[in-house]
Amino acid sequence: MLICGFSSLLRLKSISPIVPVSLLSSPSVAAGWWPLRLAGTTRLVPLLILLMATTGAGIAQDQIVYDDALENGWTDWSWATVNYTNTNPLHSGSRSVSIVDPTTSWEAFYLHHAAFNTGPYQSLEFWAYPTKAGNNQLGVQATLGGSGQTVVYLTFTAAQINSWQHVVLPLASLGVANKTNFDGFWVQNSSGAAMTSP
């Protein structure tokens, strides 16, 4: 099994003239198994999914999605077993979110928001905590008007298990860059088998 998590901060990262964004490996970035754990706050390097934006002055303003709690109008539309009060493991903050697909497979952690323009943002970032190595075990998919776009599969190596891994997904790789109807994303069990806690 693999535990993926978001550490402390899940946000949309703004476009910044000084921000070099890189993938951990390729557009098929790092990934793992369930349960997925989103770790709590501390606005340093916790688990974060972020869209980064710039103002007219060129100052980046990230949108926080999760920081020990869902923020900025984001809501949970998951069809997996989700626990927002998990305390172990933690990357930072006081909580993490565990997501489990106990029996059926293909379940997902899904966060939704009223549609907005992704023009000011460049990437989705988070920290993952894998407990098992494997290829394409999780699929990350953003939505436009409720419709899933390009799937980016996450893979973790044996050297990455049982430790937090930073994942940065450019919005272009998810098929939602410069779109006016971005309204969510999910991380889905794509292994074809149940994923539960060890």
N, C-alpha and C positions, 0 to 999 in steps of 0.2 A: 504494500500500500504506500501511497505517497501523500504527504500532507503539504498543501500549498498554502501560503498565507500572505496576507498583506500586512506589512508592519506599520504600525502607528498611523500612517498617513496614506490615504488613497486619494489621488487627485488628478485633475487634468492639468497638464503643464502648459504654460503660455509660451508663445513664440518670443524669443529674446534674442537680440543681436549678439549676445555673448554666450548663449547656452548651446554647447555642443551636445547633441543627443546621440547616443549610440545604443545599439542592440547588444545583448549579451553575446549572441553568436551571429544570428541572421534574422531575417523576418520571421523565422520559425523559432523564436526565442526560447528561453529556458522554461521548463514546465515540470509538472509532476503529477502526483496522485491526489486522491481525496483522503481524508477530509481536507478541505482548503481552509486555511486559517488566516484571518485578517487580524493583524496585531494592532493594538491600541495607539495612543497619541504621541506626544513628544514630536514636535514639528522639526525634527532633525533629519533622521533617515528612516523612520519607521516604515511600515508597509504603506506604500502610498500609490494611489492611482491618481494621476493628475493630468489635467489638461492645462497646458501653459498658454497664457495669452499676453498680448502686449496692448498698451494703451497708445493713444496718439503720440505720447511722449516717448514711447519705446521702452516703458518699464514693464517688466513681466509681472503678471498677476495670475497665479495658479488658482484653480478652483478645487477646493478640498471636497472630496466625496465622502471619505470616512476618516475619522480621527477620534477613536474610542466610541464614536457614534456616527450615524449617517448625518450629513450636513448639506446645506445649500439646496434643499428641495429634492434630494435623492431619496428614493424609497425602495424597499425590498419587494421584488416581484419573483423571488426564487421559487423553483419547483424542486428543491432539494431540502434536506433537513439542515437548518441553519441555527447555530447557537452564537448569539452576540455577546455572551458573558464568559466565554472561554478565557482561562488565565494561563494556560501552558500549552505550547510555547508562546513566548512573547518576544517580539523584536524590540519594541519600545512601547511606552504607554502602559495602561493597566489592564487592557482587554485585548482579546483577539477574537476573530470570528471563525468558527469551525463549520465546515460544510461537509456533509456526509451523504453518500448515495448508497444506502444500506443493501438494497436488494435488486433494484430494477435497472440500474445503469442509465446513462444518458440524462441524468438529472443535472441541474445547473444552479449556480449562484448568479442571480440576475438583479442588477440594480437599474432602476428606471428614473427618468426625469422628464419634465415637460420639454418638448422639442426646443433646441436652441442652435445657434450658428457656431460651428467649430472653427471658423476662420481665425480667431485669435489664439487657437490652441495647436500644439504640435504632437503631444504624446500622452499615453496612458501609462502610469508607472505604479508598480507595487513590488512588495517583497514576498517571495514564496518560500515555504519551508517543506521541501520534499522529504518523504520517508522511504521512498523506493525509487530506484532508477528506472527509466523507461522512455521510449519514444512516443510522441504524439498521444500522451495519456490525457491531456486536457486541451480543449479548444477554447480560444478567446474569440468572441465575436461581438462586434458593435452593431447597433441597430439604427436604422433610418426609418422613421415613421412606423416603428414596431417590427420592421423586417430585417432579419439577420443579414449581415454583409459578409465580407471575406473572413474566413476562419484562419486564425494564426494558431498553429499547434505548438504546445510547449513540451520540451524534452529536458530531462535531467540526467546527468551522468552519475555513476557510482560515487565519484568524488564530491558531488554536490548534496548528497542525501544528509538528512539530520542537521542541516544548517540553512540559515536564511540566504536566499538568492535574490538579487535585484533584477527585476524585469522591467524593461522600457520598450513599449510598443508604439512606434510612430503611428499617428492616426492614418497616414497614407497606407500603411501596411494592412490596416483594418478596413480600408475602403470608405473612411468617413472624413477625410481631410476636406476642409472648405465646403462643408455641407450645411444647409440651413435647417435640416430636420433631424439632427442627431438627438436620440432620446434614450439611450441606454447601452448596456453591454452585459454579457454574461460570460462566465467561465464554466465550461461544461465537461463532464466526464465523457471522454470519447474513447475509453478503453474497451467498451463492450462488456464490462464486468462490474460488479458492485465494488465500491470503494468505501471502506470503513476505517475507524481508528484501529491502531495496532493493538 
